[in-house]
Amino acid sequence: MLFSGTGWILTVLAGCYDPVFGSKGEVIEDPTYEADIGPLFDGACMSCHSADTAFGGFDLSGGLDAMIDQPSTVADLSYVTPEDPETSYLYLKLADRQAEVGGAGGVMPQGGAFSADTLTTVENWILDGAP
């Protein structure tokens, strides 16, 4: 068992444990949606943001088409603006910076923010044009 009881909860709350990538602490320099970002979002986000649930009006079941240059339902930004994480609502939400742009709610995913390395991987994906 990797974590148990309070140790697991404290690790998640401290942002050191990533619900998908675990605690291996690796930044992916040139991530792609197919190999890295899609599986990450499938594992951490689809339970709340699928066609059946779509909390906040955000449905990830359409993959890239649901994010790239698609307007957020909460803030006056696209979910993902290729090459610009600072105007990508999805990135700002994952970084718990959504309030800076008029967004609402807490950091995503629920149950524990992504590790700094995973957040950097998402940032790298956007900076690379969200391939």
Beta strands, then each sheet from edge to edge (+ up, - down):
end
